[in-house]
């Protein structure tokens, strides 16, 4: 998926309507925590957050969050600050541009 500034429509099962907003709030918190960890070059929380995102994104209907989580986790293992920063930017842009449609 290429992320740009256009709206990204995500179709989510209506059964998840009550929990998706909190899931997305947590992703915003993840961005803040990732940025703090990046500044400290602290890979452990980056690895943990990436792993969590990798495991939870698809279950909520956000496959791209799973992909980004996998990339963050891999970059943390490789201690690649630049790649982690790029992933955080992609995640931020994605979250800013999603539009959820419940079906």
C-alpha positions as CSV (number, residue, x, y, z in Angstrom):
1,X,0.0,0.0,0.0
2,X,1.4,3.4,-1.0
3,X,0.5,6.0,1.6
4,X,-0.1,9.6,0.5
5,X,-2.3,12.4,1.7
6,X,-5.5,11.1,0.2
7,X,-8.2,9.5,2.3
8,X,-7.8,5.7,2.8
9,X,-11.2,4.0,3.2
10,X,-11.1,1.0,5.5
11,X,-14.1,-1.3,5.8
12,X,-14.5,-2.7,9.3
13,X,-17.0,-5.2,10.7
14,X,-19.7,-3.3,12.6
15,X,-19.2,-5.7,15.5
16,X,-15.9,-3.8,16.2
17,X,-17.4,-0.4,16.2
18,X,-17.2,0.0,20.0
19,X,-13.5,-1.0,20.2
20,X,-11.9,0.5,17.1
21,X,-11.7,4.0,18.4
22,X,-9.6,2.9,21.4
23,X,-7.5,0.7,19.2
24,X,-6.7,3.8,17.1
25,X,-6.0,5.9,20.2
26,X,-3.4,3.4,21.3
27,X,-1.8,3.6,17.9
28,X,-1.4,7.4,18.4
29,X,0.1,6.7,21.8
30,X,2.4,4.2,20.1
31,X,3.7,6.9,17.7
32,X,4.5,9.2,20.7
33,X,6.3,6.3,22.5
34,X,8.2,5.3,19.4
35,X,9.4,8.9,18.8
36,X,10.6,9.1,22.5
37,X,12.4,5.7,22.2
38,X,14.0,6.8,18.9
39,X,15.5,9.9,20.5
40,X,17.0,7.6,23.2
41,X,18.0,5.0,20.7
42,X,16.2,2.5,23.0
43,X,15.3,-0.5,20.8
44,X,13.5,-2.6,23.4
45,X,10.2,-0.5,23.5
46,X,10.4,-0.1,19.7
47,X,10.6,-3.9,19.3
48,X,7.8,-4.4,21.8
49,X,5.5,-1.8,20.1
50,X,6.2,-3.2,16.6
51,X,5.5,-6.7,17.8
52,X,2.2,-5.7,19.4
53,X,1.1,-3.8,16.2
54,X,2.1,-6.8,14.1
55,X,-0.1,-9.1,16.2
56,X,-3.2,-6.9,16.5
57,X,-3.7,-4.8,13.3
58,X,-5.3,-7.5,11.1
59,X,-7.6,-8.6,13.8
60,X,-9.2,-5.2,13.9
61,X,-9.3,-4.9,10.1
62,X,-6.1,-2.8,9.7
63,X,-3.8,-5.0,7.7
64,X,-1.4,-2.1,7.0
65,X,-0.9,-1.6,10.8
66,X,0.2,-5.3,10.9
67,X,2.6,-4.6,8.0
68,X,4.1,-1.5,9.6
69,X,4.4,-3.3,12.9
70,X,6.4,-6.1,11.3
71,X,8.6,-3.5,9.6
72,X,9.2,-1.7,12.9
73,X,10.0,-4.9,14.7
74,X,12.4,-6.0,12.0
75,X,14.1,-2.6,12.0
76,X,14.4,-2.7,15.8
77,X,16.1,-6.0,15.6
78,X,18.5,-4.6,13.0
79,X,18.9,-1.4,15.1
80,X,18.1,0.7,12.0
81,X,17.0,4.1,13.3
82,X,16.4,5.5,9.9
83,X,14.0,2.7,8.9
84,X,12.1,2.9,12.2
85,X,11.7,6.7,11.7
86,X,10.3,6.1,8.2
87,X,7.9,3.5,9.5
88,X,6.7,5.9,12.2
89,X,6.1,8.6,9.5
90,X,4.2,6.1,7.4
91,X,2.0,5.0,10.4
92,X,1.3,8.7,11.3
93,X,0.3,9.5,7.7
94,X,-1.8,6.4,7.5
95,X,-3.7,7.2,10.7
96,X,-4.2,10.8,9.7
97,X,-5.8,9.7,6.4
98,X,-8.0,6.7,7.2
99,X,-11.7,6.9,7.0
100,X,-13.6,4.0,8.6
101,X,-16.7,2.6,7.1
102,X,-18.5,0.1,9.3
103,X,-20.3,-2.7,7.4
